[in-house]
């Protein structure tokens, strides 16, 4: 699954176009490297997203094609 789609499906970023822009501005890192919007995400990958005033680190736990809002948090594990 593409990283921009993963960020949208996991409800980390609201819209896929904004997730794409975040990748283009090098605010999204996949396994320690800046991620392009089309980078493939696999289970177990580490994702680091920098927002305007904070950041979030997570490990990919599952990659379902579609997910309900209530189950979106099961797609990842937050890291300290």
Order of alpha helices (4+ residues) and beta strands (2+ residues): alpha-alpha-beta-beta-beta-beta-beta
